[in-house]
Amino acid sequence: MSARILVVDDIPANVKLLQARLMAEYFEVLTATSGPEALQICQAEECDIVLLDVMMPGMDGFEVCARLKADPATRHIPVVMVTALDQPADRVRGLQVGADDFLTKPVSELALIARVKNLVRLKRAADELRMRALTNREMGFDEMEDVEESFRACAGRALLVDDRRSSYERIAAGLSREVEVTVEPYPEDALFRIADGDFDLVMISLSLEGFDSLRLCSQLRSLERTRSLPILLIAEPEDDQRLVRGLEIGVNDYIQRPVDQNELLARVRTQVRRKRYGDNLRAAVRETMEQAVTDELTGLHNRRYLMTHLESSFQQSLQRRSAMTLLICDIDFFKSINDSYGHDAGDEVLKEFARRLRRSLRGLDLVCRYGGEEFVVVMPETDMSLAFGVAERVRLTIASEPFLVEGGARAIDVTVSVGAACLEGPDDTVEKLIKRADTALYAAKRKGRNRVVADAA
């Protein structure tokens, strides 16, 4: 996972130490030795994370964080405060000015890398949503409502999974003035409770008796309905290794016992706001794009949306020096389906094809109907080897069982050919990328169809 990290500290030795650790994990590292320099870099560069020292002369880390979060151009960059301070009051202050997390000196290498990777994943998902909202505006739709204030007035709803009565009663009481807390003392029922509820956050004790809390976290991340639901772990002081594992599988935040109620409230408030913001972004994208840029038959985005979004995604990948792959999928012998079974049956095949295609892809991927029986998939942050595996999964999903039409009265065997091409560097263009994928698709057709061919393979 490549990302650009800004390290801010007025002590050169601290900067070099963090820089070395991050570069060993193949992150690109920028450095700054003062608050004003950090603000300037964040304005000029595409930063994914800011590691920010608190104790700096002149403008301290709290002020830098507050300025970053107040600026619409930088407020979405995750900020991790790196500090020797380990008092709850300092953490609460940092959270109040918008910090996303804390690392205490001396910084644990495991915690550092796990935190950075987790926040990069979250930021990339949010970036994709924001870019789609920007696509709406570029295409002439109404400006998206500013949602920064819209979720502040309404109390959050949280589910607390904790089997210790003294613990969950104290936590629920501490949050009661801002958050409606539902307690689930039986962890084996928690997954169903969460999936059926309309929660902004789930808090899970890491010390559930006879139950693996991390397994529950993993299950939440694997389900479509709960994939974006924030998870906050409540951990014991000796749980560091399990916390790192939790962050790796997608946990958003944690707090350690004994729980400081003010810090917990600040962390919960941050997660609820982030969830509401993401929900509003997704709703804005759905509502404004539904008619004008959606293919009426399949429900997928259409070619008009694809070309606008692809250019934005392409430029972002160039700026980040990250991979991006394009798939063009074409249903084999589709004309003969129309000729043999009629256009109504052909439409049913197209709708079922779109459903299976969407089911085989990740939430990060964008799938569009390009025209006729051709579909395009944009896969950001994806190299050719991974994309080829996904494309092969798509091919198998299409061919694995017949397509039922006419209310199930007829079954049609359907296959798909797929051409894949990836971004090739700063001199590449969207037009060249599409052309290479199209050439690979025609190679798949020539080689017998029902196969995946990668450009230059």
N, C-alpha and C positions, 0 to 999 in steps of 0.2 A: 504494500500500500504506500504509494508515493504521496508526499504532501510537502507544502512549503511552511516551515515553522519559523516564527520570529522569536528570538531569545533576547530579552531586555534585562540588563543588569549593569550597574555602574562599576562592578569589580571584574576586570578582565579574566581573572582566573576562573570565576564562576561561569562566565560566558563560554570559555574554552572547554570546560568540563561538560556542560550541557550540549555544546556543539558536537563534541566528539561522540558522546553517547547517541545522539540523534543521527549523526551521519553514519554511524556503524549500522543503523537500521535503514540506511539509504533514503533518509529524509533530506530534502533540501533545506539548508539552514541560513537564515538571515540574522544579523545581529544589530543591536542598538545599545548604547551605553547611557541613554537618558530618556526621560519621558517625551520631550518634544521631538527627538529623533525617531522614537517609536511611532508617534502619531503620523509623522511625515511618511515613514515607510509604509504604514498601513494604508495611507491614502494613495500612494504611488504604485504599490505592488499588490499582487493577488495572494494574500496570506491566508492560510488555512487555520492556523492556531497561533496564539500569542502566549508565550511563557514569560510572565511579568514579575520581576522582583518588586517587593513591596517597599523596602527601605532604600529609597534613592534620594539624593539631595535635590532641592528645588521642587520639582514635581514628583511626588511619590506615586507608587503603583496604584493606590486607590483613586487618585485623581486621573491618572492615565486611563484606567478602566472606565471610570465614569464618562470621560470624554469620548472614548471609543463607542460606548453603548448609547450615547446621546446623538451620535452622528448616523443618519440613515445609511450612509455609504459603508460604515464599518460595524454597525451594531450586531451583525450576524456572525462576526468572527469570534469563535470561542476564546475566552481568556482564562488562563490558569495562573493563579497567583502563586509564586514561588517565594517562600518566606521562612525566616527563622521563628516567626511568631506562631505560637500554637495555642492561643487563648480563644475560647468560643466567641468572645466579643469581637475579636479581629476577624474571625470567619464570618460572623453575622454582618459586620460592616462591609466586607468584601462582597458578600452576596447581595447586599442592599444596593451596591453600585453596579451590580451586574456580572460579577465574576461567575464563571461556570464551574470552577473547581479550584482546589488547593493542593499544593505539594509542599511538604515541610522539609527544610534543610536539616541534615544532609539528605538529599533526594535519593530515594530507592530507585535503582535502575528498572526493576520490574514494574513498580508503580508508574514511573515516568512513561515508559513505552506503552503500557496498557492504557493509561489515561489518554495519551496522545492519539493512539489508534482508535479508541472508542469515540473521542470527540471528532476526529476526522470523518469517521463513518457517518455520524449524526449530521455534520455540516454538509457533507456531500449530498445526502438525501434532501436536506433543506434547500441546498443550492439548486437542485434539480426542480423542486417545486417553484422556487422564486423565478427561475429562468422560464418556466412555462407561463407563470403569471406575466412576466415581461413580454413574452411572445404575444400574449393577448393584446397588450397595450400597443405593441409595434404593428399589429394588424388592424388597429383602429378601434378596438373595443373600449368601453368605458374604463376609466382608471379604477383599479381595485381599491376598495375601501381600506382606509388606514385602520388596521385591526389592533394596533398596539394598545389602544385603550379599551377596545370592545370586550376583552375578557377580564378586565380588572374588577368590574362592578359585580359580577356574578360569582358566588361562592363555588369553590372547586369541590369535586366529588372524588373521594379516595377510598380504595379498599385496603384494609390492613390485614395481612395474613400473619397471625401471631397466636400461638397456643398457650402463652403465659398470661394469665388474667391480670396480674399486677402490672405487667408491661403494657398490654394493649389498652387498659383503662387509663393509665397515665398518659400515653401517647395521644389517645383520642381526646382526652380532656385538654391537653395542651394545644391541639389544633382546632378545637371546637369553634373559636371565634371567627375563623376564616374558612374552614374546610369541613364539609359534611363527611364524616368518617363512618364507613361500614366495616365492622369487624367480622372476619372469617376465622374462627379458632380451629377449624378442621381443614388442614392443608390439602387433603385428598379431594375436597370439594371446591377448592379455590379456582381451578381452571374453568370449571363450568360457571361459577359465580362471576368471574371476570368477563368471560365471553358473552354472557347474557346481560351484563350491566353496562351502564353508560358512564364509565369512570374516566376521570382525567389523569389518574395516577394509581399505581398499585405499590404498596409498601410491603415488603416481605422480610420477616425475621430470618436471619441466616442460621439460627440455632433452633429450628423446629425439631421436636423430638421424634426420632424415627422416620424422618422425611427429608429428602434431598431438596433443599430450597433452590439450588442451581438448576436442577432438572425442571422445576416449575418455570424458572426464568427462560430456559431453553425452549420449552413448549410454547410459552407466550410469544417468543420471537419467531417461531415456526408457523404460527397461525396468521392468516391474512387479517382477520378482524382485530387482533391484538398486537400486530407487528409494530405499530407506531405508538403504542401505549407506554408512557414513561414508567420505568421500574426503579424504585429506591430501596436498597438493601439496608437493613438494620443489623449491624455486625458487632461481634465481641472484639475486644482489643487484639486477641490472638488470631483473628481471622484474615490476616493480610493476604496469604496465598489464595484463599478462596475468593476474596474480593477481586484480586487480579483476574482470576478465572471468570468471575462474573462480568467484569468489564469487557473481557474478550468476547463474551457471547452476547453482549448488547445491553447490559445493565447501564442505566443512565447516571446514577448517583448513589451515594451511600452515606450513612452516618454511623458512628461507633458509639457504643455504650460506655459510660453512662450518657444517656441522651440529653443534650442541652436543648430545652424546649424552644428557645429563641432561634438557635441554629436550625433545628428541624423545621420550624415554621418558615424560615427564610428559604431553605432548600425546597420544601414542598411548594411554596409560592412560585419559585423559579420554574419548577417542572410543570406546574399547572399552566403557567403563562406560555411556556414553550409549546405545550400540547395544544392549547387554544389557538395559538398563532398558526401552527401547522394545520389544524382543522380548518381555519379560515382560509388559508392559502389553497388547500385542496378544494374547498367549496367554491372559492372564487374561480379557480381554473375550470371546474366542472360547469358552473352556471354560465360563464361567459362564452365558453367554447362549444357548448352542447350542440347548438344548431348549425352555426356557420362553418365550423371546422370539423364536424363529425360526419362520418359516412352513415347515411340513414339506414342502410341495410344491415351493416355489421356492428354499428356502434363504435367502431374504431375512429381515431383521428384520420382525416383525409389528406390528400396530397398537398393542399394549400397549407395546412398546419405543418406538415412534415418539412416542407422546404424552408419555412421560417425558423422552425425550431432547430433543424439540422445545422443551419448556419451558426446559430448561437452556440450550440453544443460543440461544434467543430472549433470555433474560435476559443472557447473555454478550454478545450483539450490542448490546443496549441499553447495557450498561456501557461497552463499547468505542466506542460510537457508530459501529459498522461496519455494512455492508450484510448482508442475509440475504434469500434468495429461496426460495420454496416452489413446487414443481411438483406438480400432480396430473395423472397420466397415466391415461387410460381407453381400453381396447381397444375399437375400434369394432365394433358388431354382434356382440359376443361371444356373445350368446344364440343367434344364428342358427348360429354355429359349433357349439355344443353340440347344437342341434336337428338340424343337417344331418349332422354327422360323429360325434356321440356325446360323452359326457363324458370318455372316455379321451383322445380327440383334443383336447378342450378343455384337459385337464390338460397335454398335451404342448405346446400353444400357450402356456399360461401359463409353463411352465418355460423355453421358448425365449425368450419375451418378457423374462423376468427376466434371462436370460443376456445378451441383446443390450442391455438397459437398463443393466446394471451395466458392460458393456464400454464404453459410450458416456460414462460419467461419470468424474470425478476421484476419487482416493483420499480426498479431503477430504469429498466429498459422501456423505450417508447416504440409501440407497434402501430403502424398506419396502413390503411389500404391505399396502395399506390395508384391503382386503376385496374378495372377488370378483375382478373384472377391473380394479380400481383400484389404482394404485401412487403413492406419494408420495416425492418427492425433496427433502431438506433441503440447501440450498446455502449454507453460511456464507461470509462474506467475499466475497459475490458480488452485484453489482448487477443490475438488470433487463436491461441491454443484453447483458451476458455470459451471464446465465442464458437469455435468449431464444435466443442462438446455440447454447447447449448443447442446449436443448429441440428446436430445429430439427434438430440432428444426431441426436438420439434418434428424431425422427419419420422422418427419411430412412433411418436404420439399420433401423427396423422395416419400412418399406415397400419397401426396396430389393430384397429377395428373398423368395420364398414360404417359409412355414413347412412343413417336412416332418413328416408324422405317419405312424403305422402302419408304422414301419420304413422310411420313405421312399417308401411306395407311393402316398401322396397328398400333394399340395402345396396349401396354403391361403394365399391372399393376405390379409395382415393389415395394418391401419393403426391409428394411435393418434391421439387428440385430447389436447391438453395445455393446461391452464390454469396461468398463472404469476402470482404475487403477491409483492411484496417488503415488508419491514418499513418502516413509515411514520413511525416516530418514537416518542418516549417514551410517548405515549398509546395506542399500538397494543397489541393483545393477541394471544395465540396463536389464540384463537377467531375473531377478526376476520380474521387472516391466512388461516386455513383457509377461511373463508367467501368471501373475495375470490378465492382461487385456484379454489374450487369454482364460483363465479359465472363466472369466465373460462372454465373447462372447459365449462360449459353453453353459453356463447356460441360456443365452438369447435364444439360439436355442432350448434347451430342454423345455423351458417354453412356446414355441409356436411361436417363431420368431416375427419379427416386433416389437421389444422392446429394451429398454436400460437396461442393468444390470451393477451395479457398484460392483467392487470387495469388498467382505466382507459385502455387503449390506444385 
